[in-house]
Amino acid sequence: MGIPAMDEIRKQRLQYLSEWVEHHCYRNREEIALSERCLCVGCGLWLVPTEIIKWYEDKHACCPDCGLTGVVVGSKSGIPLDEVRSNMKVD
Ligand SMILES: [Zn+2]
């Protein structure tokens, strides 16, 4: 036992964040409407709610840039979006 290695802590944090995102990237229309800003975890694009004009089955946000569904999360979720994005492999 002992103190977990840093990469193990980081791995757990990333797992925690990705599960958090999973719980907010679908059926999120109301939450996104209440958010100040949104992040696409598919392509890393920052969005404001009014930029999201396509909704899959009227419930799930679609990213206007990469076109994927289930990748947009809003700040209202409480997810630390900057941290999520900083862990993405995007510019
Ligand atoms: Zn996107």
PDB file of the backbone (N, CA, C, O) and the ligand in Angstrom, with CONECT records:
HET     ZN  A 101       1
ATOM      1  N   MET A   1       0.843  -1.208   0.000  1.00  0.00           N
ATOM      2  CA  MET A   1       0.000   0.000   0.000  1.00  0.00           C
ATOM      3  C   MET A   1       0.873   1.252   0.000  1.00  0.00           C
ATOM      4  O   MET A   1       1.886   1.295  -0.699  1.00  0.00           O
ATOM      5  N   GLY A   2       0.506   2.243   0.753  1.00  0.00           N
ATOM      6  CA  GLY A   2       1.263   3.493   0.727  1.00  0.00           C
ATOM      7  C   GLY A   2       0.559   4.537  -0.120  1.00  0.00           C
ATOM      8  O   GLY A   2      -0.614   4.388  -0.464  1.00  0.00           O
ATOM      9  N   ILE A   3       1.266   5.563  -0.442  1.00  0.00           N
ATOM     10  CA  ILE A   3       0.682   6.668  -1.215  1.00  0.00           C
ATOM     11  C   ILE A   3       0.588   6.267  -2.679  1.00  0.00           C
ATOM     12  O   ILE A   3       1.580   5.832  -3.265  1.00  0.00           O
ATOM     13  N   PRO A   4      -0.603   6.409  -3.284  1.00  0.00           N
ATOM     14  CA  PRO A   4      -0.712   6.050  -4.711  1.00  0.00           C
ATOM     15  C   PRO A   4       0.156   6.960  -5.562  1.00  0.00           C
ATOM     16  O   PRO A   4       0.365   8.131  -5.246  1.00  0.00           O
ATOM     17  N   ALA A   5       0.644   6.400  -6.626  1.00  0.00           N
ATOM     18  CA  ALA A   5       1.479   7.179  -7.543  1.00  0.00           C
ATOM     19  C   ALA A   5       0.649   8.280  -8.190  1.00  0.00           C
ATOM     20  O   ALA A   5      -0.568   8.166  -8.331  1.00  0.00           O
ATOM     21  N   MET A   6       1.328   9.334  -8.574  1.00  0.00           N
ATOM     22  CA  MET A   6       0.629  10.471  -9.177  1.00  0.00           C
ATOM     23  C   MET A   6      -0.197  10.086 -10.405  1.00  0.00           C
ATOM     24  O   MET A   6      -1.308  10.581 -10.600  1.00  0.00           O
ATOM     25  N   ASP A   7       0.354   9.207 -11.218  1.00  0.00           N
ATOM     26  CA  ASP A   7      -0.393   8.869 -12.431  1.00  0.00           C
ATOM     27  C   ASP A   7      -1.658   8.087 -12.096  1.00  0.00           C
ATOM     28  O   ASP A   7      -2.638   8.129 -12.839  1.00  0.00           O
ATOM     29  N   GLU A   8      -1.630   7.378 -10.978  1.00  0.00           N
ATOM     30  CA  GLU A   8      -2.840   6.671 -10.540  1.00  0.00           C
ATOM     31  C   GLU A   8      -3.900   7.679 -10.077  1.00  0.00           C
ATOM     32  O   GLU A   8      -5.082   7.524 -10.384  1.00  0.00           O
ATOM     33  N   ILE A   9      -3.482   8.687  -9.354  1.00  0.00           N
ATOM     34  CA  ILE A   9      -4.399   9.740  -8.906  1.00  0.00           C
ATOM     35  C   ILE A   9      -5.000  10.454 -10.121  1.00  0.00           C
ATOM     36  O   ILE A   9      -6.200  10.720 -10.183  1.00  0.00           O
ATOM     37  N   ARG A  10      -4.134  10.748 -11.070  1.00  0.00           N
ATOM     38  CA  ARG A  10      -4.570  11.430 -12.282  1.00  0.00           C
ATOM     39  C   ARG A  10      -5.562  10.565 -13.075  1.00  0.00           C
ATOM     40  O   ARG A  10      -6.568  11.052 -13.593  1.00  0.00           O
ATOM     41  N   LYS A  11      -5.247   9.293 -13.148  1.00  0.00           N
ATOM     42  CA  LYS A  11      -6.123   8.360 -13.867  1.00  0.00           C
ATOM     43  C   LYS A  11      -7.516   8.334 -13.217  1.00  0.00           C
ATOM     44  O   LYS A  11      -8.538   8.350 -13.902  1.00  0.00           O
ATOM     45  N   GLN A  12      -7.524   8.293 -11.892  1.00  0.00           N
ATOM     46  CA  GLN A  12      -8.806   8.269 -11.176  1.00  0.00           C
ATOM     47  C   GLN A  12      -9.575   9.568 -11.388  1.00  0.00           C
ATOM     48  O   GLN A  12     -10.796   9.561 -11.542  1.00  0.00           O
ATOM     49  N   ARG A  13      -8.851  10.676 -11.394  1.00  0.00           N
ATOM     50  CA  ARG A  13      -9.492  11.974 -11.613  1.00  0.00           C
ATOM     51  C   ARG A  13     -10.121  12.032 -13.019  1.00  0.00           C
ATOM     52  O   ARG A  13     -11.243  12.508 -13.188  1.00  0.00           O
ATOM     53  N   LEU A  14      -9.383  11.541 -14.012  1.00  0.00           N
ATOM     54  CA  LEU A  14      -9.892  11.551 -15.388  1.00  0.00           C
ATOM     55  C   LEU A  14     -11.118  10.651 -15.517  1.00  0.00           C
ATOM     56  O   LEU A  14     -12.075  10.986 -16.214  1.00  0.00           O
ATOM     57  N   GLN A  15     -11.078   9.523 -14.846  1.00  0.00           N
ATOM     58  CA  GLN A  15     -12.212   8.598 -14.851  1.00  0.00           C
ATOM     59  C   GLN A  15     -13.441   9.277 -14.224  1.00  0.00           C
ATOM     60  O   GLN A  15     -14.556   9.194 -14.740  1.00  0.00           O
ATOM     61  N   TYR A  16     -13.193   9.944 -13.101  1.00  0.00           N
ATOM     62  CA  TYR A  16     -14.252  10.659 -12.395  1.00  0.00           C
ATOM     63  C   TYR A  16     -14.866  11.743 -13.290  1.00  0.00           C
ATOM     64  O   TYR A  16     -16.088  11.872 -13.374  1.00  0.00           O
ATOM     65  N   LEU A  17     -14.007  12.515 -13.952  1.00  0.00           N
ATOM     66  CA  LEU A  17     -14.491  13.574 -14.834  1.00  0.00           C
ATOM     67  C   LEU A  17     -15.271  12.998 -16.016  1.00  0.00           C
ATOM     68  O   LEU A  17     -16.308  13.539 -16.399  1.00  0.00           O
ATOM     69  N   SER A  18     -14.776  11.904 -16.592  1.00  0.00           N
ATOM     70  CA  SER A  18     -15.454  11.366 -17.770  1.00  0.00           C
ATOM     71  C   SER A  18     -16.819  10.796 -17.398  1.00  0.00           C
ATOM     72  O   SER A  18     -17.759  10.877 -18.188  1.00  0.00           O
ATOM     73  N   GLU A  19     -16.934  10.221 -16.205  1.00  0.00           N
ATOM     74  CA  GLU A  19     -18.246   9.729 -15.764  1.00  0.00           C
ATOM     75  C   GLU A  19     -19.201  10.901 -15.509  1.00  0.00           C
ATOM     76  O   GLU A  19     -20.395  10.831 -15.800  1.00  0.00           O
ATOM     77  N   TRP A  20     -18.640  11.964 -14.965  1.00  0.00           N
ATOM     78  CA  TRP A  20     -19.438  13.165 -14.711  1.00  0.00           C
ATOM     79  C   TRP A  20     -19.985  13.710 -16.040  1.00  0.00           C
ATOM     80  O   TRP A  20     -21.163  14.050 -16.148  1.00  0.00           O
ATOM     81  N   VAL A  21     -19.108  13.785 -17.039  1.00  0.00           N
ATOM     82  CA  VAL A  21     -19.517  14.243 -18.369  1.00  0.00           C
ATOM     83  C   VAL A  21     -20.601  13.318 -18.940  1.00  0.00           C
ATOM     84  O   VAL A  21     -21.590  13.788 -19.502  1.00  0.00           O
ATOM     85  N   GLU A  22     -20.408  12.018 -18.793  1.00  0.00           N
ATOM     86  CA  GLU A  22     -21.380  11.054 -19.332  1.00  0.00           C
ATOM     87  C   GLU A  22     -22.789  11.285 -18.791  1.00  0.00           C
ATOM     88  O   GLU A  22     -23.779  11.055 -19.486  1.00  0.00           O
ATOM     89  N   HIS A  23     -22.862  11.740 -17.547  1.00  0.00           N
ATOM     90  CA  HIS A  23     -24.170  11.963 -16.933  1.00  0.00           C
ATOM     91  C   HIS A  23     -24.833  13.267 -17.374  1.00  0.00           C
ATOM     92  O   HIS A  23     -25.992  13.522 -17.045  1.00  0.00           O
ATOM     93  N   HIS A  24     -24.106  14.078 -18.109  1.00  0.00           N
ATOM     94  CA  HIS A  24     -24.650  15.394 -18.488  1.00  0.00           C
ATOM     95  C   HIS A  24     -24.660  15.670 -19.988  1.00  0.00           C
ATOM     96  O   HIS A  24     -25.101  16.735 -20.420  1.00  0.00           O
ATOM     97  N   CYS A  25     -24.184  14.733 -20.773  1.00  0.00           N
ATOM     98  CA  CYS A  25     -24.085  15.011 -22.209  1.00  0.00           C
ATOM     99  C   CYS A  25     -25.331  14.551 -22.980  1.00  0.00           C
ATOM    100  O   CYS A  25     -25.452  14.821 -24.175  1.00  0.00           O
ATOM    101  N   TYR A  26     -26.241  13.870 -22.313  1.00  0.00           N
ATOM    102  CA  TYR A  26     -27.518  13.517 -22.939  1.00  0.00           C
ATOM    103  C   TYR A  26     -28.670  14.105 -22.107  1.00  0.00           C
ATOM    104  O   TYR A  26     -28.516  14.397 -20.921  1.00  0.00           O
ATOM    105  N   ARG A  27     -29.823  14.268 -22.764  1.00  0.00           N
ATOM    106  CA  ARG A  27     -30.989  14.846 -22.081  1.00  0.00           C
ATOM    107  C   ARG A  27     -30.599  16.129 -21.353  1.00  0.00           C
ATOM    108  O   ARG A  27     -30.961  16.344 -20.197  1.00  0.00           O
ATOM    109  N   ASN A  28     -29.860  16.964 -22.052  1.00  0.00           N
ATOM    110  CA  ASN A  28     -29.259  18.120 -21.386  1.00  0.00           C
ATOM    111  C   ASN A  28     -29.797  19.453 -21.899  1.00  0.00           C
ATOM    112  O   ASN A  28     -29.189  20.500 -21.673  1.00  0.00           O
ATOM    113  N   ARG A  29     -30.912  19.415 -22.575  1.00  0.00           N
ATOM    114  CA  ARG A  29     -31.396  20.657 -23.186  1.00  0.00           C
ATOM    115  C   ARG A  29     -31.685  21.747 -22.156  1.00  0.00           C
ATOM    116  O   ARG A  29     -31.297  22.901 -22.339  1.00  0.00           O
ATOM    117  N   GLU A  30     -32.360  21.381 -21.088  1.00  0.00           N
ATOM    118  CA  GLU A  30     -32.675  22.382 -20.051  1.00  0.00           C
ATOM    119  C   GLU A  30     -31.414  22.883 -19.366  1.00  0.00           C
ATOM    120  O   GLU A  30     -31.247  24.080 -19.131  1.00  0.00           O
ATOM    121  N   GLU A  31     -30.535  21.951 -19.055  1.00  0.00           N
ATOM    122  CA  GLU A  31     -29.303  22.330 -18.373  1.00  0.00           C
ATOM    123  C   GLU A  31     -28.452  23.261 -19.233  1.00  0.00           C
ATOM    124  O   GLU A  31     -27.867  24.222 -18.734  1.00  0.00           O
ATOM    125  N   ILE A  32     -28.392  22.967 -20.512  1.00  0.00           N
ATOM    126  CA  ILE A  32     -27.605  23.814 -21.410  1.00  0.00           C
ATOM    127  C   ILE A  32     -28.230  25.206 -21.541  1.00  0.00           C
ATOM    128  O   ILE A  32     -27.521  26.209 -21.621  1.00  0.00           O
ATOM    129  N   ALA A  33     -29.547  25.254 -21.563  1.00  0.00           N
ATOM    130  CA  ALA A  33     -30.219  26.556 -21.636  1.00  0.00           C
ATOM    131  C   ALA A  33     -29.867  27.428 -20.434  1.00  0.00           C
ATOM    132  O   ALA A  33     -29.867  28.655 -20.527  1.00  0.00           O
ATOM    133  N   LEU A  34     -29.570  26.793 -19.316  1.00  0.00           N
ATOM    134  CA  LEU A  34     -29.258  27.520 -18.085  1.00  0.00           C
ATOM    135  C   LEU A  34     -27.750  27.769 -17.909  1.00  0.00           C
ATOM    136  O   LEU A  34     -27.328  28.410 -16.946  1.00  0.00           O
ATOM    137  N   SER A  35     -26.966  27.267 -18.828  1.00  0.00           N
ATOM    138  CA  SER A  35     -25.513  27.375 -18.714  1.00  0.00           C
ATOM    139  C   SER A  35     -25.007  28.679 -19.327  1.00  0.00           C
ATOM    140  O   SER A  35     -25.596  29.212 -20.268  1.00  0.00           O
ATOM    141  N   GLU A  36     -23.906  29.177 -18.772  1.00  0.00           N
ATOM    142  CA  GLU A  36     -23.277  30.369 -19.344  1.00  0.00           C
ATOM    143  C   GLU A  36     -22.453  30.002 -20.565  1.00  0.00           C
ATOM    144  O   GLU A  36     -22.379  30.757 -21.534  1.00  0.00           O
ATOM    145  N   ARG A  37     -21.839  28.839 -20.501  1.00  0.00           N
ATOM    146  CA  ARG A  37     -21.053  28.359 -21.633  1.00  0.00           C
ATOM    147  C   ARG A  37     -21.051  26.841 -21.625  1.00  0.00           C
ATOM    148  O   ARG A  37     -21.370  26.189 -20.631  1.00  0.00           O
ATOM    149  N   CYS A  38     -20.678  26.312 -22.778  1.00  0.00           N
ATOM    150  CA  CYS A  38     -20.705  24.865 -22.956  1.00  0.00           C
ATOM    151  C   CYS A  38     -19.408  24.429 -23.625  1.00  0.00           C
ATOM    152  O   CYS A  38     -18.730  25.205 -24.299  1.00  0.00           O
ATOM    153  N   LEU A  39     -19.095  23.170 -23.414  1.00  0.00           N
ATOM    154  CA  LEU A  39     -17.894  22.606 -24.030  1.00  0.00           C
ATOM    155  C   LEU A  39     -18.269  21.351 -24.805  1.00  0.00           C
ATOM    156  O   LEU A  39     -19.043  20.518 -24.333  1.00  0.00           O
ATOM    157  N   CYS A  40     -17.707  21.230 -26.000  1.00  0.00           N
ATOM    158  CA  CYS A  40     -17.831  19.979 -26.736  1.00  0.00           C
ATOM    159  C   CYS A  40     -16.622  19.123 -26.380  1.00  0.00           C
ATOM    160  O   CYS A  40     -15.482  19.503 -26.644  1.00  0.00           O
ATOM    161  N   VAL A  41     -16.880  17.969 -25.782  1.00  0.00           N
ATOM    162  CA  VAL A  41     -15.763  17.097 -25.410  1.00  0.00           C
ATOM    163  C   VAL A  41     -15.318  16.243 -26.602  1.00  0.00           C
ATOM    164  O   VAL A  41     -14.360  15.476 -26.510  1.00  0.00           O
ATOM    165  N   GLY A  42     -16.033  16.393 -27.718  1.00  0.00           N
ATOM    166  CA  GLY A  42     -15.620  15.696 -28.936  1.00  0.00           C
ATOM    167  C   GLY A  42     -14.517  16.448 -29.660  1.00  0.00           C
ATOM    168  O   GLY A  42     -13.518  15.861 -30.075  1.00  0.00           O
ATOM    169  N   CYS A  43     -14.709  17.762 -29.808  1.00  0.00           N
ATOM    170  CA  CYS A  43     -13.730  18.538 -30.576  1.00  0.00           C
ATOM    171  C   CYS A  43     -13.081  19.660 -29.776  1.00  0.00           C
ATOM    172  O   CYS A  43     -12.162  20.313 -30.270  1.00  0.00           O
ATOM    173  N   GLY A  44     -13.541  19.895 -28.549  1.00  0.00           N
ATOM    174  CA  GLY A  44     -12.898  20.902 -27.706  1.00  0.00           C
ATOM    175  C   GLY A  44     -13.399  22.314 -27.901  1.00  0.00           C
ATOM    176  O   GLY A  44     -12.836  23.261 -27.353  1.00  0.00           O
ATOM    177  N   LEU A  45     -14.458  22.458 -28.683  1.00  0.00           N
ATOM    178  CA  LEU A  45     -14.984  23.783 -28.976  1.00  0.00           C
ATOM    179  C   LEU A  45     -15.776  24.345 -27.798  1.00  0.00           C
ATOM    180  O   LEU A  45     -16.594  23.656 -27.188  1.00  0.00           O
ATOM    181  N   TRP A  46     -15.510  25.620 -27.497  1.00  0.00           N
ATOM    182  CA  TRP A  46     -16.317  26.337 -26.523  1.00  0.00           C
ATOM    183  C   TRP A  46     -17.545  26.888 -27.238  1.00  0.00           C
ATOM    184  O   TRP A  46     -17.449  27.377 -28.363  1.00  0.00           O
ATOM    185  N   LEU A  47     -18.674  26.807 -26.593  1.00  0.00           N
ATOM    186  CA  LEU A  47     -19.926  27.263 -27.199  1.00  0.00           C
ATOM    187  C   LEU A  47     -20.731  28.052 -26.180  1.00  0.00           C
ATOM    188  O   LEU A  47     -20.583  27.877 -24.970  1.00  0.00           O
ATOM    189  N   VAL A  48     -21.583  28.920 -26.697  1.00  0.00           N
ATOM    190  CA  VAL A  48     -22.617  29.487 -25.848  1.00  0.00           C
ATOM    191  C   VAL A  48     -23.909  28.771 -26.230  1.00  0.00           C
ATOM    192  O   VAL A  48     -24.049  28.292 -27.355  1.00  0.00           O
ATOM    193  N   PRO A  49     -24.855  28.699 -25.288  1.00  0.00           N
ATOM    194  CA  PRO A  49     -26.060  27.887 -25.546  1.00  0.00           C
ATOM    195  C   PRO A  49     -26.775  28.227 -26.853  1.00  0.00           C
ATOM    196  O   PRO A  49     -27.326  27.339 -27.504  1.00  0.00           O
ATOM    197  N   THR A  50     -26.772  29.498 -27.241  1.00  0.00           N
ATOM    198  CA  THR A  50     -27.492  29.882 -28.462  1.00  0.00           C
ATOM    199  C   THR A  50     -26.832  29.352 -29.733  1.00  0.00           C
ATOM    200  O   THR A  50     -27.451  29.342 -30.797  1.00  0.00           O
ATOM    201  N   GLU A  51     -25.594  28.916 -29.625  1.00  0.00           N
ATOM    202  CA  GLU A  51     -24.913  28.344 -30.797  1.00  0.00           C
ATOM    203  C   GLU A  51     -25.342  26.906 -31.059  1.00  0.00           C
ATOM    204  O   GLU A  51     -25.102  26.361 -32.136  1.00  0.00           O
ATOM    205  N   ILE A  52     -25.970  26.309 -30.076  1.00  0.00           N
ATOM    206  CA  ILE A  52     -26.426  24.918 -30.244  1.00  0.00           C
ATOM    207  C   ILE A  52     -27.826  24.961 -30.833  1.00  0.00           C
ATOM    208  O   ILE A  52     -28.798  25.294 -30.155  1.00  0.00           O
ATOM    209  N   ILE A  53     -27.900  24.619 -32.099  1.00  0.00           N
ATOM    210  CA  ILE A  53     -29.177  24.751 -32.800  1.00  0.00           C
ATOM    211  C   ILE A  53     -29.748  23.397 -33.216  1.00  0.00           C
ATOM    212  O   ILE A  53     -30.888  23.300 -33.671  1.00  0.00           O
ATOM    213  N   LYS A  54     -28.936  22.362 -33.053  1.00  0.00           N
ATOM    214  CA  LYS A  54     -29.409  21.035 -33.426  1.00  0.00           C
ATOM    215  C   LYS A  54     -29.521  20.165 -32.179  1.00  0.00           C
ATOM    216  O   LYS A  54     -28.597  20.064 -31.372  1.00  0.00           O
ATOM    217  N   TRP A  55     -30.679  19.547 -32.057  1.00  0.00           N
ATOM    218  CA  TRP A  55     -30.947  18.709 -30.883  1.00  0.00           C
ATOM    219  C   TRP A  55     -31.433  17.355 -31.364  1.00  0.00           C
ATOM    220  O   TRP A  55     -32.440  17.247 -32.063  1.00  0.00           O
ATOM    221  N   TYR A  56     -30.705  16.340 -30.980  1.00  0.00           N
ATOM    222  CA  TYR A  56     -31.125  14.997 -31.366  1.00  0.00           C
ATOM    223  C   TYR A  56     -32.362  14.620 -30.570  1.00  0.00           C
ATOM    224  O   TYR A  56     -32.363  14.672 -29.340  1.00  0.00           O
ATOM    225  N   GLU A  57     -33.411  14.240 -31.281  1.00  0.00           N
ATOM    226  CA  GLU A  57     -34.713  13.916 -30.666  1.00  0.00           C
ATOM    227  C   GLU A  57     -35.208  15.032 -29.748  1.00  0.00           C
ATOM    228  O   GLU A  57     -35.930  14.786 -28.782  1.00  0.00           O
ATOM    229  N   ASP A  58     -34.805  16.265 -30.068  1.00  0.00           N
ATOM    230  CA  ASP A  58     -35.196  17.448 -29.284  1.00  0.00           C
ATOM    231  C   ASP A  58     -34.695  17.430 -27.840  1.00  0.00           C
ATOM    232  O   ASP A  58     -35.108  18.266 -27.037  1.00  0.00           O
ATOM    233  N   LYS A  59     -33.821  16.500 -27.504  1.00  0.00           N
ATOM    234  CA  LYS A  59     -33.387  16.356 -26.114  1.00  0.00           C
ATOM    235  C   LYS A  59     -31.890  16.478 -25.913  1.00  0.00           C
ATOM    236  O   LYS A  59     -31.422  16.986 -24.893  1.00  0.00           O
ATOM    237  N   HIS A  60     -31.139  16.001 -26.908  1.00  0.00           N
ATOM    238  CA  HIS A  60     -29.700  15.849 -26.714  1.00  0.00           C
ATOM    239  C   HIS A  60     -28.942  16.820 -27.614  1.00  0.00           C
ATOM    240  O   HIS A  60     -29.139  16.835 -28.829  1.00  0.00           O
ATOM    241  N   ALA A  61     -28.081  17.625 -27.014  1.00  0.00           N
ATOM    242  CA  ALA A  61     -27.350  18.636 -27.784  1.00  0.00           C
ATOM    243  C   ALA A  61     -26.409  18.004 -28.804  1.00  0.00           C
ATOM    244  O   ALA A  61     -25.744  17.004 -28.531  1.00  0.00           O
ATOM    245  N   CYS A  62     -26.372  18.615 -29.982  1.00  0.00           N
ATOM    246  CA  CYS A  62     -25.401  18.222 -31.007  1.00  0.00           C
ATOM    247  C   CYS A  62     -24.417  19.370 -31.172  1.00  0.00           C
ATOM    248  O   CYS A  62     -24.808  20.537 -31.177  1.00  0.00           O
ATOM    249  N   CYS A  63     -23.162  19.040 -31.303  1.00  0.00           N
ATOM    250  CA  CYS A  63     -22.148  20.067 -31.514  1.00  0.00           C
ATOM    251  C   CYS A  63     -22.281  20.640 -32.928  1.00  0.00           C
ATOM    252  O   CYS A  63     -22.313  19.880 -33.896  1.00  0.00           O
ATOM    253  N   PRO A  64     -22.358  21.958 -33.060  1.00  0.00           N
ATOM    254  CA  PRO A  64     -22.497  22.553 -34.396  1.00  0.00           C
ATOM    255  C   PRO A  64     -21.227  22.414 -35.230  1.00  0.00           C
ATOM    256  O   PRO A  64     -21.263  22.591 -36.448  1.00  0.00           O
ATOM    257  N   ASP A  65     -20.115  22.102 -34.590  1.00  0.00           N
ATOM    258  CA  ASP A  65     -18.863  21.997 -35.337  1.00  0.00           C
ATOM    259  C   ASP A  65     -18.575  20.567 -35.779  1.00  0.00           C
ATOM    260  O   ASP A  65     -18.448  20.298 -36.973  1.00  0.00           O
ATOM    261  N   CYS A  66     -18.470  19.638 -34.808  1.00  0.00           N
ATOM    262  CA  CYS A  66     -18.138  18.260 -35.186  1.00  0.00           C
ATOM    263  C   CYS A  66     -19.389  17.442 -35.491  1.00  0.00           C
ATOM    264  O   CYS A  66     -19.300  16.351 -36.056  1.00  0.00           O
ATOM    265  N   GLY A  67     -20.566  17.972 -35.114  1.00  0.00           N
ATOM    266  CA  GLY A  67     -21.821  17.319 -35.466  1.00  0.00           C
ATOM    267  C   GLY A  67     -22.204  16.126 -34.610  1.00  0.00           C
ATOM    268  O   GLY A  67     -23.223  15.481 -34.858  1.00  0.00           O
ATOM    269  N   LEU A  68     -21.397  15.831 -33.608  1.00  0.00           N
ATOM    270  CA  LEU A  68     -21.700  14.663 -32.771  1.00  0.00           C
ATOM    271  C   LEU A  68     -22.764  14.978 -31.725  1.00  0.00           C
ATOM    272  O   LEU A  68     -22.961  16.125 -31.323  1.00  0.00           O
ATOM    273  N   THR A  69     -23.435  13.922 -31.304  1.00  0.00           N
ATOM    274  CA  THR A  69     -24.414  14.015 -30.223  1.00  0.00           C
ATOM    275  C   THR A  69     -23.800  13.365 -28.978  1.00  0.00           C
ATOM    276  O   THR A  69     -23.026  12.413 -29.075  1.00  0.00           O
ATOM    277  N   GLY A  70     -24.162  13.903 -27.806  1.00  0.00           N
ATOM    278  CA  GLY A  70     -23.654  13.296 -26.573  1.00  0.00           C
ATOM    279  C   GLY A  70     -22.241  13.736 -26.243  1.00  0.00           C
ATOM    280  O   GLY A  70     -21.498  13.023 -25.568  1.00  0.00           O
ATOM    281  N   VAL A  71     -21.878  14.903 -26.719  1.00  0.00           N
ATOM    282  CA  VAL A  71     -20.521  15.405 -26.468  1.00  0.00           C
ATOM    283  C   VAL A  71     -20.526  16.817 -25.874  1.00  0.00           C
ATOM    284  O   VAL A  71     -19.478  17.326 -25.475  1.00  0.00           O
ATOM    285  N   VAL A  72     -21.698  17.447 -25.815  1.00  0.00           N
ATOM    286  CA  VAL A  72     -21.749  18.826 -25.335  1.00  0.00           C
ATOM    287  C   VAL A  72     -22.235  18.850 -23.883  1.00  0.00           C
ATOM    288  O   VAL A  72     -23.280  18.287 -23.556  1.00  0.00           O
ATOM    289  N   VAL A  73     -21.468  19.504 -23.033  1.00  0.00           N
ATOM    290  CA  VAL A  73     -21.876  19.676 -21.640  1.00  0.00           C
ATOM    291  C   VAL A  73     -21.883  21.160 -21.295  1.00  0.00           C
ATOM    292  O   VAL A  73     -21.075  21.935 -21.806  1.00  0.00           O
ATOM    293  N   GLY A  74     -22.809  21.541 -20.421  1.00  0.00           N
ATOM    294  CA  GLY A  74     -22.943  22.934 -20.028  1.00  0.00           C
ATOM    295  C   GLY A  74     -22.322  23.207 -18.678  1.00  0.00           C
ATOM    296  O   GLY A  74     -22.157  22.308 -17.854  1.00  0.00           O
ATOM    297  N   SER A  75     -21.981  24.467 -18.467  1.00  0.00           N
ATOM    298  CA  SER A  75     -21.362  24.861 -17.200  1.00  0.00           C
ATOM    299  C   SER A  75     -22.294  24.656 -16.007  1.00  0.00           C
ATOM    300  O   SER A  75     -21.842  24.479 -14.876  1.00  0.00           O
ATOM    301  N   LYS A  76     -23.605  24.682 -16.277  1.00  0.00           N
ATOM    302  CA  LYS A  76     -24.583  24.506 -15.207  1.00  0.00           C
ATOM    303  C   LYS A  76     -24.463  23.130 -14.530  1.00  0.00           C
ATOM    304  O   LYS A  76     -24.909  22.949 -13.397  1.00  0.00           O
ATOM    305  N   SER A  77     -23.871  22.189 -15.220  1.00  0.00           N
ATOM    306  CA  SER A  77     -23.671  20.845 -14.667  1.00  0.00           C
ATOM    307  C   SER A  77     -22.739  20.851 -13.463  1.00  0.00           C
ATOM    308  O   SER A  77     -22.750  19.920 -12.657  1.00  0.00           O
ATOM    309  N   GLY A  78     -21.925  21.913 -13.343  1.00  0.00           N
ATOM    310  CA  GLY A  78     -20.942  21.974 -12.271  1.00  0.00           C
ATOM    311  C   GLY A  78     -19.621  21.314 -12.630  1.00  0.00           C
ATOM    312  O   GLY A  78     -18.662  21.372 -11.860  1.00  0.00           O
ATOM    313  N   ILE A  79     -19.571  20.692 -13.792  1.00  0.00           N
ATOM    314  CA  ILE A  79     -18.331  20.052 -14.253  1.00  0.00           C
ATOM    315  C   ILE A  79     -17.265  21.124 -14.470  1.00  0.00           C
ATOM    316  O   ILE A  79     -17.552  22.144 -15.096  1.00  0.00           O
ATOM    317  N   PRO A  80     -16.055  20.925 -13.978  1.00  0.00           N
ATOM    318  CA  PRO A  80     -14.980  21.898 -14.247  1.00  0.00           C
ATOM    319  C   PRO A  80     -14.538  21.791 -15.704  1.00  0.00           C
ATOM    320  O   PRO A  80     -13.622  21.042 -16.044  1.00  0.00           O
ATOM    321  N   LEU A  81     -15.216  22.559 -16.550  1.00  0.00           N
ATOM    322  CA  LEU A  81     -15.019  22.425 -17.996  1.00  0.00           C
ATOM    323  C   LEU A  81     -13.596  22.757 -18.442  1.00  0.00           C
ATOM    324  O   LEU A  81     -13.069  22.153 -19.376  1.00  0.00           O
ATOM    325  N   ASP A  82     -12.984  23.729 -17.759  1.00  0.00           N
ATOM    326  CA  ASP A  82     -11.598  24.067 -18.123  1.00  0.00           C
ATOM    327  C   ASP A  82     -10.665  22.891 -17.864  1.00  0.00           C
ATOM    328  O   ASP A  82      -9.758  22.607 -18.647  1.00  0.00           O
ATOM    329  N   GLU A  83     -10.913  22.218 -16.751  1.00  0.00           N
ATOM    330  CA  GLU A  83     -10.077  21.061 -16.424  1.00  0.00           C
ATOM    331  C   GLU A  83     -10.303  19.926 -17.430  1.00  0.00           C
ATOM    332  O   GLU A  83      -9.360  19.268 -17.870  1.00  0.00           O
ATOM    333  N   VAL A  84     -11.587  19.712 -17.784  1.00  0.00           N
ATOM    334  CA  VAL A  84     -11.891  18.674 -18.772  1.00  0.00           C
ATOM    335  C   VAL A  84     -11.171  18.969 -20.076  1.00  0.00           C
ATOM    336  O   VAL A  84     -10.550  18.094 -20.680  1.00  0.00           O
ATOM    337  N   ARG A  85     -11.270  20.229 -20.494  1.00  0.00           N
ATOM    338  CA  ARG A  85     -10.661  20.588 -21.768  1.00  0.00           C
ATOM    339  C   ARG A  85      -9.136  20.501 -21.720  1.00  0.00           C
ATOM    340  O   ARG A  85      -8.494  20.124 -22.701  1.00  0.00           O
ATOM    341  N   SER A  86      -8.570  20.850 -20.580  1.00  0.00           N
ATOM    342  CA  SER A  86      -7.102  20.810 -20.463  1.00  0.00           C
ATOM    343  C   SER A  86      -6.567  19.386 -20.554  1.00  0.00           C
ATOM    344  O   SER A  86      -5.383  19.175 -20.818  1.00  0.00           O
ATOM    345  N   ASN A  87      -7.450  18.409 -20.332  1.00  0.00           N
ATOM    346  CA  ASN A  87      -7.045  17.008 -20.449  1.00  0.00           C
ATOM    347  C   ASN A  87      -7.312  16.424 -21.828  1.00  0.00           C
ATOM    348  O   ASN A  87      -7.009  15.262 -22.102  1.00  0.00           O
ATOM    349  N   MET A  88      -7.890  17.263 -22.694  1.00  0.00           N
ATOM    350  CA  MET A  88      -8.160  16.795 -24.050  1.00  0.00           C
ATOM    351  C   MET A  88      -6.950  17.034 -24.941  1.00  0.00           C
ATOM    352  O   MET A  88      -6.147  17.937 -24.706  1.00  0.00           O
ATOM    353  N   LYS A  89      -6.841  16.201 -25.966  1.00  0.00           N
ATOM    354  CA  LYS A  89      -5.728  16.366 -26.906  1.00  0.00           C
ATOM    355  C   LYS A  89      -6.161  17.285 -28.045  1.00  0.00           C
ATOM    356  O   LYS A  89      -6.250  16.870 -29.201  1.00  0.00           O
ATOM    357  N   VAL A  90      -6.427  18.542 -27.692  1.00  0.00           N
ATOM    358  CA  VAL A  90      -6.791  19.547 -28.692  1.00  0.00           C
ATOM    359  C   VAL A  90      -5.961  20.786 -28.453  1.00  0.00           C
ATOM    360  O   VAL A  90      -5.379  20.954 -27.381  1.00  0.00           O
ATOM    361  N   ASP A  91      -5.902  21.648 -29.438  1.00  0.00           N
ATOM    362  CA  ASP A  91      -5.159  22.904 -29.290  1.00  0.00           C
ATOM    363  C   ASP A  91      -5.987  23.926 -28.529  1.00  0.00           C
ATOM    364  O   ASP A  91      -5.531  25.047 -28.304  1.00  0.00           O
TER     365      ASP A  91
HETATM  366 ZN    ZN A 101     -17.666  19.277 -31.332  1.00  0.00          ZN2+
END
